Amino acid sequence: MTKIVKLDRENPDIGLIDEAANILISGGLVAFPTETVYGIGANSLNPDAVAKIFIAKGRPQDNPLILHIAEFQDLFKYAKNVPDNALKMMELFWPGPLTMIFEKSDIVPPINTAGMDTVAIRMPSNTIAHTLIKRAGIPVSAPSANLSGKPSPTDASHVINDLYGSVDMIIDGGSCDVGVESTVVDMTGEIPIILRPGGITKEMIMNAIGSVEVDPIVYKKPAKDLRPKAPGMKYKHYSPDAEVFIVKGNLGDVIKKIQELTEFQLNNGKKVGIMATEQTCEKYRNGVVLVVGDRERPETIAKNLFRCLREFDKKGVDIVYAEGFDYDEIGLAIMNRLEKAAGYKEIIAKGANS
């Protein structure tokens, strides 16, 4: 049986935190909230415990995990050759939704790194997550607490739906603030490279350290033989049961195209979902319309994206048409997740009937 406990995010019950910490120390699995999404955690230093993560999620073994720490000095236990740029980024963005990749120390079991000589490390800012890791006194490997390939969980109900019975404890700490997984930056080269965009944007990193590049894989479908250096690089992710299409172009043309596509699919007996925004939702008269957020506040779109994808599953839609977004700032993370959810299927709108 999975134990479910509810904790106040700002003032968590230390007794329950210690109970969860003891589960981790003894080799069990705990699902807990972070500021990004919920994670399924195990003792990083216990290969048998870490192996349970892959089983519970149905996660491919070549998909590396992120080690979560609670003390700055712990970084140097698990990573080698930490560059000065990383220290600057730690000062500004830790605790927070930033993961950095370094050369790994020998203490890190290879199961965490898919056998590679690099390790991904971050320090979460969510009080429950941070306190849990600190009280456990160990690094915690924690990918998103969902079945592999499904939308990441941003609420405890999502975790319960996917993993009840597969983990020892689920901590309900309310909804996650950021809503998309952490930014992953490879710090092993001369110039840092963003491998997965997230809440810490390219622009923020550039302001902090100057040069940073974005791996081309962020913008396109990965090759089948890719050996992923970071989570979320290779496999189809974040997908609801419905088939998802992104409709891109001028917003007016996008709305007309989605209206046209929806009418066609409804006439063919399909149940259609439309991922709209506060600015556009009233333009759609047919289909299941869900508001993902405010275009003028893209952080609201990031926060609600996975919740919206899961809601389409609940409503039993066959096809989802999602409006596209700009690729700047956090929009890069939003589009990266949407494209993976859609399996990179997109429709370019050039006016109705095009």
C-alpha positions as CSV (number, residue, x, y, z in Angstrom):
1,M,0.0,0.0,0.0
2,T,1.1,3.5,-0.8
3,K,0.8,6.0,2.1
4,I,-0.5,9.4,1.2
5,V,0.4,12.3,3.5
6,K,-0.6,16.0,3.0
7,L,1.9,18.6,4.1
8,D,1.9,22.4,4.4
9,R,4.4,23.6,1.8
10,E,5.5,26.5,3.9
11,N,5.6,24.7,7.3
12,P,5.8,21.0,6.7
13,D,5.4,18.5,9.6
14,I,8.9,17.4,10.5
15,G,7.7,14.1,11.9
16,L,6.1,13.2,8.5
17,I,9.2,14.5,6.7
18,D,11.4,12.3,8.8
19,E,9.1,9.3,8.1
20,A,9.6,10.0,4.3
21,A,13.3,10.4,4.8
22,N,13.6,7.1,6.6
23,I,11.8,5.4,3.6
24,L,14.5,6.9,1.3
25,I,17.4,5.9,3.6
26,S,16.1,2.3,3.8
27,G,15.8,1.9,0.0
28,G,12.2,2.8,-0.6
29,L,10.5,5.3,-3.0
30,V,8.9,8.6,-2.1
31,A,7.0,10.9,-4.5
32,F,7.2,14.5,-3.4
33,P,6.6,18.0,-4.8
34,T,9.3,20.3,-6.1
35,E,8.9,23.8,-7.6
36,T,8.9,22.3,-11.1
37,V,6.9,19.1,-11.1
38,Y,6.5,16.2,-8.6
39,G,9.4,13.8,-8.4
40,I,9.7,10.1,-7.6
41,G,12.7,9.9,-5.3
42,A,15.2,7.2,-4.2
43,N,18.6,7.1,-2.5
44,S,21.1,7.9,-5.3
45,L,23.8,6.0,-3.6
46,N,21.8,2.7,-3.4
47,P,21.7,1.2,-6.9
48,D,18.9,-1.3,-5.9
49,A,16.7,1.6,-4.8
50,V,17.4,3.6,-7.9
51,A,16.5,0.6,-10.0
52,K,13.0,0.7,-8.5
53,I,12.5,4.1,-10.1
54,F,12.9,2.7,-13.6
55,I,10.5,-0.2,-12.8
56,A,7.8,2.1,-11.2
57,K,7.9,4.5,-14.2
58,G,8.6,2.1,-17.0
59,R,11.5,4.3,-17.8
60,P,14.2,3.3,-20.3
61,Q,17.5,2.5,-18.6
62,D,19.5,4.8,-21.0
63,N,17.6,7.9,-19.7
64,P,19.8,9.4,-17.0
65,L,18.5,10.7,-13.7
66,I,19.1,14.0,-11.8
67,L,20.6,13.9,-8.3
68,H,18.9,16.4,-5.9
69,I,20.9,17.8,-3.1
70,A,20.2,20.2,-0.2
71,E,23.6,21.6,0.7
72,F,25.9,23.5,-1.6
73,Q,29.0,21.7,-0.4
74,D,27.4,18.4,-1.4
75,L,27.9,19.2,-5.1
76,F,31.6,18.6,-4.7
77,K,31.0,15.1,-3.3
78,Y,29.3,14.0,-6.5
79,A,30.9,16.2,-9.2
80,K,34.4,16.9,-10.3
81,N,36.0,19.9,-12.1
82,V,33.2,22.4,-11.3
83,P,33.9,25.5,-13.4
84,D,33.7,29.1,-12.1
85,N,30.6,29.7,-14.3
86,A,28.8,27.0,-12.4
87,L,29.6,28.7,-9.1
88,K,28.1,31.9,-10.4
89,M,25.0,30.1,-11.5
90,M,24.7,28.3,-8.2
91,E,24.8,31.7,-6.4
92,L,22.0,33.1,-8.5
93,F,19.8,30.1,-9.3
94,W,20.2,27.6,-6.4
95,P,18.0,26.6,-4.8
96,G,15.8,26.7,-7.9
97,P,14.8,25.0,-11.2
98,L,18.3,24.7,-12.6
99,T,20.1,21.4,-13.2
100,M,23.8,21.4,-14.1
101,I,25.8,18.6,-15.7
102,F,29.4,17.9,-14.5
103,E,32.0,15.2,-14.6
104,K,30.8,12.7,-12.0
105,S,32.8,11.5,-9.0
106,D,33.4,7.8,-8.4
107,I,30.8,7.7,-5.5
108,V,27.9,8.1,-8.0
109,P,26.6,4.7,-9.0
110,P,26.4,4.4,-12.9
111,I,22.7,3.5,-12.8
112,N,22.1,7.2,-12.2
113,T,24.0,8.3,-15.2
114,A,23.1,5.7,-17.8
115,G,26.8,4.6,-17.5
116,M,28.1,7.9,-18.7
117,D,30.9,9.8,-16.9
118,T,28.8,12.9,-16.3
119,V,26.1,13.5,-13.6
120,A,23.2,15.9,-13.5
121,I,22.7,17.8,-10.2
122,R,20.2,20.3,-8.8
123,M,19.0,21.8,-5.6
124,P,15.2,22.3,-5.4
125,S,13.7,25.4,-3.7
126,N,10.4,23.8,-2.7
127,T,10.5,23.7,1.1
128,I,9.1,20.1,1.3
129,A,11.6,18.8,-1.2
130,H,14.6,20.7,0.3
131,T,13.8,19.7,3.8
132,L,13.2,16.1,2.9
133,I,16.6,15.8,1.2
134,K,18.3,17.6,4.0
135,R,16.8,15.4,6.7
136,A,17.6,12.3,4.7
137,G,21.2,13.3,4.4
138,I,21.6,11.7,1.1
139,P,21.4,12.7,-2.6
140,V,18.0,11.8,-4.0
141,S,17.6,10.7,-7.6
142,A,14.2,12.0,-8.7
143,P,12.7,12.1,-12.2
144,S,9.1,13.2,-12.7
145,A,6.6,11.1,-10.8
146,N,4.6,9.9,-13.7
147,L,4.4,6.8,-15.9
148,S,7.1,7.2,-18.6
149,G,5.9,9.2,-21.6
150,K,2.8,10.6,-19.9
151,P,2.4,14.3,-18.9
152,S,4.5,15.3,-15.9
153,P,2.6,15.6,-12.6
154,T,2.1,19.1,-11.2
155,D,-0.4,18.0,-8.5
156,A,-0.5,15.1,-6.1
157,S,-3.6,13.7,-7.8
158,H,-1.6,13.2,-11.0
159,V,0.9,11.1,-9.0
160,I,-1.8,9.1,-7.3
161,N,-3.3,8.3,-10.7
162,D,0.0,7.1,-12.2
163,L,2.0,5.6,-9.4
164,Y,-0.3,4.6,-6.5
165,G,0.8,1.1,-5.4
166,S,4.2,1.5,-7.0
167,V,5.8,3.8,-4.4
168,D,5.9,3.7,-0.6
169,M,4.7,7.2,0.0
170,I,3.2,10.1,-1.9
171,I,3.6,13.6,-0.3
172,D,0.8,15.9,-1.3
173,G,2.2,19.4,-1.1
174,G,-0.2,21.2,-3.4
175,S,0.4,22.4,-7.0
176,C,3.8,23.1,-8.4
177,D,4.8,26.7,-9.1
178,V,6.9,26.4,-12.3
179,G,5.0,23.5,-14.0
180,V,7.8,22.4,-16.3
181,E,10.9,20.4,-15.4
182,S,14.2,22.2,-14.6
183,T,16.5,23.8,-17.1
184,V,19.4,21.4,-17.8
185,V,22.8,23.0,-18.7
186,D,25.9,21.0,-19.6
187,M,28.8,22.6,-17.8
188,T,31.5,20.2,-19.1
189,G,32.5,22.2,-22.1
190,E,34.1,25.6,-22.7
191,I,30.7,27.1,-23.4
192,P,27.7,26.0,-21.3
193,I,25.0,24.3,-23.4
194,I,21.3,24.1,-22.6
195,L,20.1,20.6,-23.2
196,R,16.6,21.1,-21.8
197,P,14.9,24.5,-21.4
198,G,13.0,25.3,-18.3
199,G,12.1,28.0,-15.8
200,I,15.7,29.4,-15.8
201,T,15.8,30.8,-19.3
202,K,18.6,31.2,-21.8
203,E,18.3,35.0,-21.3
204,M,18.7,34.7,-17.5
205,I,21.8,32.5,-17.9
206,M,23.3,34.9,-20.5
207,N,22.8,37.8,-18.1
208,A,24.5,35.8,-15.4
209,I,27.6,34.4,-17.2
210,G,27.6,35.8,-20.7
211,S,27.9,33.0,-23.2
212,V,25.5,30.0,-23.4
213,E,24.3,28.0,-26.3
214,V,21.2,25.9,-26.9
215,D,21.7,22.3,-28.2
216,P,20.0,22.0,-31.6
217,I,18.2,18.9,-30.3
218,V,15.9,21.3,-28.3
219,Y,14.3,22.4,-31.6
220,K,13.9,19.2,-33.5
221,K,13.0,15.5,-33.3
222,P,15.9,13.5,-31.8
223,A,17.6,10.7,-33.8
224,K,16.8,7.2,-32.7
225,D,20.4,6.4,-31.9
226,L,20.9,9.5,-29.7
227,R,22.5,8.8,-26.3
228,P,20.8,11.3,-24.1
229,K,23.1,13.2,-21.7
230,A,20.1,14.7,-19.9
231,P,16.5,13.6,-19.1
232,G,13.9,14.4,-21.7
233,M,16.2,14.6,-24.7
234,K,15.4,11.4,-26.6
235,Y,12.0,9.9,-25.9
236,K,8.5,11.0,-26.6
237,H,7.3,12.7,-23.5
238,Y,4.4,14.4,-21.9
239,S,1.8,12.8,-24.1
240,P,-1.9,12.4,-23.3
241,D,-3.8,9.5,-24.8
242,A,-5.2,11.8,-27.5
243,E,-3.2,12.6,-30.7
244,V,-1.8,16.2,-30.3
245,F,-1.1,18.6,-33.1
246,I,0.5,22.1,-32.7
247,V,-0.9,24.8,-35.0
248,K,1.6,27.5,-35.7
249,G,1.5,30.8,-37.5
250,N,-0.1,34.2,-37.2
251,L,-2.5,34.0,-34.3
252,G,-5.6,35.0,-36.3
253,D,-4.7,32.3,-38.9
254,V,-4.1,29.8,-36.1
255,I,-7.6,30.4,-34.7
256,K,-9.3,30.0,-38.1
257,K,-7.3,26.9,-38.9
258,I,-8.2,25.2,-35.6
259,Q,-11.9,26.1,-36.1
260,E,-11.7,24.5,-39.6
261,L,-9.9,21.4,-38.4
262,T,-12.3,21.0,-35.4
263,E,-15.3,21.2,-37.7
264,F,-13.8,18.6,-40.0
265,Q,-13.0,16.2,-37.2
266,L,-16.3,16.6,-35.4
267,N,-18.1,15.8,-38.7
268,N,-16.0,12.6,-38.8
269,G,-17.2,11.5,-35.4
270,K,-14.1,12.5,-33.4
271,K,-14.0,14.2,-30.0
272,V,-11.8,17.3,-30.3
273,G,-9.9,19.1,-27.6
274,I,-8.6,22.7,-28.1
275,M,-5.7,24.1,-26.0
276,A,-6.5,27.8,-26.0
277,T,-5.5,30.9,-24.0
278,E,-7.4,33.5,-22.2
279,Q,-7.1,35.8,-25.2
280,T,-8.5,33.2,-27.7
281,C,-10.8,30.8,-25.8
282,E,-14.0,32.6,-26.8
283,K,-13.2,32.2,-30.5
284,Y,-13.9,28.5,-30.3
285,R,-17.5,27.5,-30.3
286,N,-17.1,23.7,-30.8
287,G,-14.9,21.0,-29.2
288,V,-13.6,20.7,-25.6
289,V,-11.9,24.0,-25.0
290,L,-9.4,24.3,-22.1
291,V,-7.6,27.5,-21.2
292,V,-3.9,26.8,-20.6
293,G,-3.0,30.4,-19.5
294,D,-2.5,34.0,-20.5
295,R,-0.4,34.8,-23.5
296,E,0.8,38.0,-21.8
297,R,2.0,36.0,-18.8
298,P,3.6,32.9,-20.4
299,E,4.7,31.6,-17.0
300,T,1.0,30.8,-16.4
301,I,1.0,28.7,-19.6
302,A,4.1,26.8,-18.3
303,K,2.4,26.2,-14.9
304,N,-0.8,24.8,-16.5
305,L,0.5,23.0,-19.5
306,F,0.7,19.4,-18.1
307,R,-2.5,19.9,-16.1
308,C,-4.2,20.8,-19.3
309,L,-2.9,17.8,-21.2
310,R,-4.0,15.5,-18.4
311,E,-7.5,17.1,-18.4
312,F,-7.9,16.2,-22.0
313,D,-7.5,12.6,-21.0
314,K,-10.2,12.9,-18.4
315,K,-12.5,14.3,-21.0
316,G,-11.8,11.5,-23.4
317,V,-10.9,13.5,-26.4
318,D,-9.4,11.8,-29.5
319,I,-7.5,14.8,-31.0
320,V,-6.0,17.9,-29.4
321,Y,-5.2,21.0,-31.4
322,A,-2.8,23.3,-29.4
323,E,-2.0,26.9,-30.3
324,G,1.7,27.5,-30.8
325,F,3.7,30.0,-28.8
326,D,6.9,32.1,-29.2
327,Y,10.2,30.5,-28.6
328,D,11.7,33.3,-26.5
329,E,12.1,33.3,-22.7
330,I,10.1,30.5,-21.0
331,G,8.3,30.0,-24.3
332,L,11.2,27.8,-25.4
333,A,10.4,25.4,-22.6
334,I,6.7,25.5,-23.3
335,M,7.2,24.7,-27.0
336,N,9.8,22.0,-26.2
337,R,7.3,20.2,-24.0
338,L,4.4,20.7,-26.5
339,E,6.5,19.4,-29.4
340,K,7.4,16.3,-27.5
341,A,3.8,15.8,-26.5
342,A,2.8,16.1,-30.1
343,G,5.5,13.8,-31.4
344,Y,6.7,16.9,-33.4
345,K,3.4,16.9,-35.4
346,E,2.6,20.5,-36.5
347,I,0.3,22.3,-38.8
348,I,1.3,25.6,-40.3
349,A,-1.8,27.9,-40.5
350,K,-1.9,30.2,-43.5
351,G,-5.6,31.1,-43.3
352,A,-8.6,28.9,-43.4
353,N,-8.9,26.2,-46.2
354,S,-5.1,26.3,-46.7
